[in-house]
């Protein structure tokens, strides 16, 4: 993995968009959605929220980023006192959506702190949500349908070291240097409107026939 990260050149210089599916620059470790700095920012957001709405409550366990959470965006484990967020949410969701999900899960934590026997989305939970100024719903409304337009796959040409970008995870590709590549593994990334990589969600391997 480290070797792949070193070879991937994901972030173009400011103002330079991708050309012909090629990205130049060097990878920034902070682009990874589970980078320590990014997780620390999420934990700080939760801690500030707890200080405001549940003063005296002990800090939660460090945040967990999960790549297995594909159907849910976040969860709270009372036994571990830990919030988990989907890596897809952190990669492709807007900051306001990430914060909304965090507030929803923090509301679960506060609810459990006040009454360990309270139901997950019962009256106490709804009351806590209203205190925090968020919708007291079972699910957070996040427009995940738009995520596909931001998702790309990046892999490196073994011959020239160029980082290639594709909208789909392909098994075979051809680099502009002429090399025919059999893709073993690719980084799944989010790009902005200019085509620049802004976050690295994880890694994937194409299915073999």
Beta strands, then each sheet from edge to edge (+ up, - down):
strand 1: 22-23
strand 2: 64-66
strand 3: 74-77
strand 4: 82-86
strand 5: 151-156
strand 6: 163-166
strand 7: 172-174
strand 8: 180-182
strand 9: 186-191
strand 10: 197-204
sheet 1: 1+ 6- 5+ 9- 10+
sheet 2: 2+ 4+ 3-
sheet 3: 7+ 8-
end
